[in-house]
């Protein structure tokens, strides 16, 4: 039986690594997405209501708080599944 060269089978290893990392990547995207979304909402509201920069700052704070909540909720759920 021929021996595997080091370069063989790497596709399977990479695919498995991506599968294992997917829940953590999802959790991080929830954090980033929440901050970005709520900051944008605050920015648009500031432009509409002429309250610069208060709603932008409020949106960023709300997005950060919600993002961390969703991030830790996802990470803890991953820990429970294992």
C-alpha positions in Angstrom: 0.0 0.0 0.0 1.6 3.3 -1.0 2.2 5.9 1.6 0.3 9.2 1.5 2.4 12.2 0.7 2.1 15.1 3.1 0.1 17.1 0.5 -2.5 14.4 0.0 -5.6 14.6 2.2 -5.2 18.3 3.0 -8.6 19.1 1.4 -10.3 16.9 3.9 -8.4 18.4 6.8 -9.2 21.9 5.6 -12.9 21.1 5.2 -13.1 19.6 8.6 -11.3 22.6 10.1 -13.9 24.9 8.5 -16.7 22.8 9.8 -15.4 22.9 13.3 -14.8 26.7 13.1 -18.2 27.6 11.5 -20.1 28.1 14.8 -17.4 30.4 16.1 -17.3 32.3 12.9 -21.1 32.7 13.0 -20.8 34.0 16.6 -18.2 36.6 15.6 -20.3 37.7 12.6 -23.3 38.2 14.9 -21.1 40.5 17.0 -19.8 42.5 14.0 -23.1 42.6 12.3 -25.0 43.9 15.3 -22.6 46.7 15.9 -22.6 47.7 12.2 -26.4 47.5 11.9 -27.2 49.6 15.0 -24.5 52.1 14.2 -26.0 52.6 10.8 -29.5 52.9 12.3 -28.2 55.6 14.6 -26.4 57.4 11.8 -29.6 57.4 9.6 -31.7 58.6 12.6 -29.2 61.4 13.3 -29.4 62.6 9.7 -33.2 62.5 9.7 -33.7 64.1 13.2 -30.6 66.4 13.2 -29.3 65.2 16.5 -25.7 64.6 15.5 -23.9 62.6 17.1 -26.2 61.4 19.9 -28.2 58.7 18.1 -25.1 57.5 16.3 -23.4 57.0 19.7 -26.5 55.4 21.2 -26.8 53.1 18.2 -23.2 52.0 18.6 -23.7 51.3 22.3 -26.9 49.4 21.8 -25.3 47.4 18.9 -22.2 46.6 21.0 -24.3 45.4 24.0 -26.6 43.4 21.8 -23.7 42.0 19.8 -21.9 40.8 22.9 -25.1 39.3 24.2 -25.6 37.3 21.0 -21.9 36.4 20.8 -21.8 34.9 24.3 -25.2 33.3 23.9 -23.9 31.5 20.8 -20.5 30.5 22.3 -22.2 29.1 25.4 -24.6 27.2 23.2 -21.6 25.7 21.4 -20.1 24.6 24.7 -23.4 22.9 25.7 -23.5 20.9 22.5 -20.1 19.4 23.1 
